[in-house]
Every structure is written in C-alpha cells, then in structure tokens.
Amino acid sequence: MTTQLTLDARTERLRDALDKALGVKGRTFSAALRKAGRRLPKQVRKQADVVVRAQAIDGHPKLRRTIDMAAVARAETDILAHLKTIDRADLRRGRLLGLAGVIVFNLIVVAALFVVWLVWSGHL
C-alpha cells in the first residue's frame, strides 16, 4: 500500500512539474507525457516511461512487488531536474522570434519578386 501511495504521489508531482514547465495539462501523468511529446529529450522520455510502466504495474497486487522503486526515484529525480531547467518565457520568446523571422523572410521574398516583375515588365 505504501508503494502505491508513494508512486501516486510521485506521478502527481511529475504531472504538476510538466504543467509548470511546459504548460501541458493531463488527467494522468501518462496523458500529460503524451501531450508533451517531442518537447522532452529522448533520455527524459525514457525515464518517464519507467515511471509510466511502474504505474501500470502498480494496479496488480502480485506484479506490484516487481517494481524497482529505486529506478522510479532516479527517473523522477532526472525528470524533475530537466523540467526545472526549462524557462517558459524563453520558449515563448523563441517562438515569437521564429514567427517574426518567417514573416520578415516572406516580406523580403515578395518585395524581391515585385522588383523582378518591375524590371521584367520594363517599368524600371
């Protein structure tokens, strides 16, 4: 029973950390993890899979004994350490700068095509 309480508390803590770091909401940790998708590095996703598998096994009384709680604790520590390094403001700023870059590039291409058309039609 203590394993279940500990595992539930760990997954709840991880789900809250995903929500704070990436703005990913989900009813369960596995749902939030699916929504996070590729925003997490491969190694962190592997660590999260350890926790998800342990959570799935935790519902079965006989299989519950096979859960390696030390591995789950290491996975939780690694995931939380990575999520603490994520800065949401920097992600938002990067997304806005990327969008601005695309818009400026498209405007330059349109202006260049307009100048080419002016030269081609003889107006310049």
N, C-alpha and C positions, 0 to 999 in steps of 0.2 A: 504494500500500500504506500509506503514511503517513496518507493521508486516512482510510482505514478504521480504522486504529488510533486516530487522533485522534477520529473520530466515535464509535467504540465506547467509548472512554474517557469522552467527554462524556455519552453516553446512560447509561452506568453511573453516573456522578457524579450525573446528574439523577434517576435512579431511586432512588439512595440518599437524595438530598435529599427526594424525595417520601415515602419511607418514614419519615424522621426527622421531617418537618414535619407530615404528615397521618396517618401510620400506614398508608399504602397500600402493599401488597406486590403485586408482579407479577414474572413471569419476565423481561419486557422493559419498556422504558420506555413503549412504547405501551400495554401491558396495564395498567401502573400508572396511566397517564394516564386510561384509560377508567374505572378504579375510582375515581379522584379525582373525576371528573365535574364537577359544578357547584360543588364546593368551591373551585375555582380561578376567578378572574375571567376574563371573556371575553378580555381582552388577553393574559393569560398563556397561555390555551388556544391562542390564535392563534400565539403564539411557540412553544409546544410542537409545534404542527402543522408548523412549519417544520423542526424537528428530526426529527420522525417521517417527513416526506416525504423529507428528506435521507437518513435511514437506509434507507428503502425503495429509493431510487435507488442507494444505495451498493453494493448487490449486483450491479449490472450494470456491467461494465467500461467500456463506451462512454459510458453515461449518467453515470458517476461524475464525469466531467470537468465536468458542468454544475452540480455542487453549489457553491453560494455559501458557502464556509466562513466568510466574514466575517459573513454573515447568521446562520449557525448559532452562531457565537461570541457575537453580540449577543443572540440568543434565549436561549442558555444563561446569559449574564450576567443578563438580565432575569428569567428564571425563578428562578435561584438567589437573586437579590436579594429577590424576593417571598417565596420559601419561608423565607428567614431571618427575615422579619418575623412569621411565624406562631408563636403560642405555644400549644402543645398543652394546657397546664394551663388557660389562659384559655378555650379551646374546650370543654374538659371541664366547667369551672365554669359556663359559659354554658348548656351542655346540661342540667346538673343544675338550675340555677335555672329554666330554662324548664319542665322537668318538674315541679318543685315548684310553679311558678305555675299550671300546668294542674290539678294535684291540689287546690290550695287553692281555685281558682275553682270546681271541681266540688263541693267540700265546701260552699262558700257557697251554691251553687245548690240543693243538696239540703236544706240547713238552711232556706233561704228557702221552698222548696216544702213542707217539713214544717210550718213556721209557717203558711203559707197554708192548708194542709189542716186544721190545728188550728182556725183561725178559721172556716173554711168549715163544719166539722162541728160547731161550737158548743162545743168544749172550752175555748176561751179567751174 
